[in-house]
Amino acid sequence: MFKLVVAAASLTIAFTASAQADGAAGSACASKLTPDGQAIYAATMAQKPTMQNQRDTLEKETKSLAFNNKIARGTARDNAKAAEACILAALQ
């Protein structure tokens, strides 16, 4: 029983470390984005997207930022595409 608990704890620690490393990759990527791209990245990541819903979340947050004049509408699509790469890096 003790070995099972130790094994489970080890796996939990390994998965947590992996998730933190990936989040760091996303943050490093996002630091290279334009200010509008960074706003899209931050808004999308605040919603805690998954690999399955990240595109819908990204679209929703980008539209919200653009319609509320938080980001430029003319470059919103390009900035969203750039932010998506960082979001995917953070989620992997």
PEDAVEN-V842039 format. One line per field, one symbol per residue. ss: DSSP state (h for helix, s for strand, l for the rest). A space follows every 10 residues. Layout:
ss: ???
//
This chain:
ss: lhhhhhhhhh hhhhhhhhhh hhhhhhhhhh llllhhhhhh hhhhhhllll lllhhhhhhh hhhhhhhlll lllllhhhhh hhhhhhhhhh hl
//
